[in-house]
Amino acid sequence: MSSHTCTVEWTRGTADFVDGRYPRAHAWRFDGGAVVPGSSSPHSVRVPLSDPAAVDPEEALVAAVSSCHMLWFLSLAAAQGFVVDSYQDAAAGRLAAFPDGAMGIVEVVLHPQVVLSGSKPADDAALAALHHAAHARCNIGQSLRGEVRVQGGWRQV
């Protein structure tokens, strides 16, 4: 199996700490050199202690599910001879309490909009099967306790 790493870096600077008035902004550093600004969600910790321009962990989880699903969808579509011209997903995650009372992302809903071209015709059943297979193969989506649903659309050009 593979190992996936990220270095998360945060420094307090001159802010007080024990009073809770410290900045939540931090950086995610990835092995390829990408640096993503991270922060707590402004829904959890008020601005200016949170940075609304940064990616919060909940957003990152939703993006990871969406990205993983899309990459599998593209791979499976190509293998079946479909030509995908574009794929856009307005994914959304919902933070709420699970039945046991623990807070978490209880569902992620993907809203992919797929544009196809090429000579192989597509239909709703074929695209639904591709989304189902992509979800089954997505390690991120399969790792979640909450539900992941796909409510997508497509068009052929």
C-alpha positions as CSV (number, residue, x, y, z in Angstrom):
1,M,0.0,0.0,0.0
2,S,1.0,3.6,-0.3
3,S,1.7,6.3,2.3
4,H,0.4,9.9,1.9
5,T,1.9,12.7,3.9
6,C,1.4,16.4,4.6
7,T,3.2,18.6,7.0
8,V,0.9,21.0,9.0
9,E,2.7,24.0,10.4
10,W,1.4,26.6,12.9
11,T,3.2,29.2,15.0
12,R,1.7,31.3,17.8
13,G,3.7,34.4,17.2
14,T,3.1,37.0,19.9
15,A,-0.5,36.3,20.5
16,D,-1.7,35.1,24.0
17,F,-2.6,31.4,24.0
18,V,-4.3,30.3,27.2
19,D,-7.1,32.9,26.7
20,G,-8.0,31.3,23.4
21,R,-7.2,34.4,21.4
22,Y,-4.5,32.9,19.2
23,P,-4.6,32.7,15.4
24,R,-5.8,29.5,13.7
25,A,-4.2,30.2,10.4
26,H,-1.6,27.6,9.4
27,A,0.0,26.0,6.4
28,W,-0.3,22.6,4.8
29,R,2.9,21.6,3.0
30,F,2.8,18.7,0.5
31,D,5.7,16.7,-0.8
32,G,5.5,18.1,-4.3
33,G,6.0,21.6,-3.0
34,A,2.4,22.8,-2.8
35,V,1.6,25.0,0.1
36,V,-2.1,25.5,1.0
37,P,-3.1,28.1,3.6
38,G,-5.3,26.5,6.2
39,S,-7.4,27.7,9.1
40,S,-10.3,26.8,11.3
41,S,-13.7,27.5,9.8
42,P,-15.1,30.9,10.5
43,H,-18.3,28.9,11.4
44,S,-16.3,27.4,14.3
45,V,-13.9,30.2,15.4
46,R,-14.7,33.8,14.6
47,V,-12.7,36.1,12.4
48,P,-10.0,37.4,12.9
49,L,-8.9,34.3,14.8
50,S,-9.9,32.3,11.7
51,D,-8.8,33.2,8.2
52,P,-11.9,33.0,5.8
53,A,-9.6,33.1,2.8
54,A,-7.8,29.8,3.9
55,V,-9.1,26.3,3.5
56,D,-10.6,24.8,6.6
57,P,-10.4,21.1,7.4
58,E,-14.1,20.5,6.6
59,E,-13.8,22.1,3.2
60,A,-10.6,20.1,2.6
61,L,-12.5,16.9,3.4
62,V,-15.3,17.7,1.0
63,A,-12.8,18.7,-1.7
64,A,-10.9,15.4,-1.2
65,V,-14.1,13.4,-1.6
66,S,-15.0,15.3,-4.7
67,S,-11.5,15.1,-6.3
68,C,-11.2,11.4,-5.6
69,H,-14.6,10.7,-7.1
70,M,-13.8,12.8,-10.2
71,L,-10.5,11.1,-10.8
72,W,-12.1,7.7,-10.7
73,F,-15.0,8.8,-12.8
74,L,-12.6,10.1,-15.5
75,S,-10.5,6.9,-15.4
76,L,-13.5,4.7,-15.7
77,A,-15.2,6.8,-18.4
78,A,-12.0,6.7,-20.5
79,A,-11.7,3.0,-20.1
80,Q,-15.2,2.6,-21.4
81,G,-14.7,4.8,-24.4
82,F,-16.5,7.9,-23.3
83,V,-14.9,11.3,-24.0
84,V,-15.2,13.7,-21.1
85,D,-14.6,17.3,-22.1
86,S,-15.2,18.9,-18.7
87,Y,-16.2,18.0,-15.1
88,Q,-17.3,20.5,-12.5
89,D,-18.6,19.6,-9.1
90,A,-20.2,22.0,-6.6
91,A,-19.7,19.6,-3.7
92,A,-21.2,20.3,-0.3
93,G,-20.6,18.7,3.1
94,R,-23.0,19.0,6.1
95,L,-21.6,19.1,9.7
96,A,-24.1,17.8,12.2
97,A,-24.4,15.3,15.0
98,F,-24.3,11.6,14.3
99,P,-26.9,9.4,16.1
100,D,-24.3,8.8,18.9
101,G,-24.1,12.6,19.5
102,A,-20.5,13.0,18.0
103,M,-20.2,15.9,15.6
104,G,-18.9,15.2,12.1
105,I,-19.5,15.5,8.4
106,V,-22.6,13.5,8.3
107,E,-23.0,13.7,4.5
108,V,-21.2,14.8,1.4
109,V,-23.3,15.5,-1.7
110,L,-21.6,15.7,-5.0
111,H,-23.2,17.7,-7.8
112,P,-21.0,16.8,-10.8
113,Q,-21.8,18.4,-14.1
114,V,-20.2,16.4,-16.9
115,V,-19.8,17.4,-20.5
116,L,-19.2,14.6,-23.0
117,S,-18.4,14.5,-26.7
118,G,-17.2,11.9,-29.0
119,S,-19.0,9.2,-31.0
120,K,-20.0,7.0,-28.1
121,P,-23.5,8.0,-26.9
122,A,-24.2,8.2,-23.2
123,D,-27.4,7.8,-21.3
124,D,-28.6,8.3,-17.7
125,A,-28.0,4.6,-16.9
126,A,-24.4,4.6,-18.2
127,L,-23.5,7.8,-16.3
128,A,-25.1,6.5,-13.1
129,A,-23.1,3.3,-13.4
130,L,-19.9,5.3,-13.8
131,H,-20.7,7.4,-10.8
132,H,-21.5,4.3,-8.8
133,A,-18.3,2.6,-9.8
134,A,-16.3,5.7,-9.1
135,H,-17.8,6.0,-5.6
136,A,-17.0,2.3,-4.9
137,R,-13.3,2.9,-5.8
138,C,-12.8,6.2,-4.1
139,N,-10.7,5.5,-1.0
140,I,-11.6,8.8,0.5
141,G,-15.4,8.4,0.2
142,Q,-15.1,4.8,1.4
143,S,-13.3,6.0,4.5
144,L,-16.0,8.2,5.8
145,R,-18.6,7.5,8.5
146,G,-21.2,9.7,6.9
147,E,-23.0,9.2,3.7
148,V,-21.6,10.3,0.3
149,R,-24.3,10.9,-2.4
150,V,-23.9,11.9,-6.0
151,Q,-26.6,14.2,-7.6
152,G,-25.0,14.9,-10.9
153,G,-25.9,15.9,-14.4
154,W,-24.4,15.6,-17.8
155,R,-24.8,16.6,-21.4
156,Q,-23.4,15.5,-24.7
157,V,-22.1,18.0,-27.2
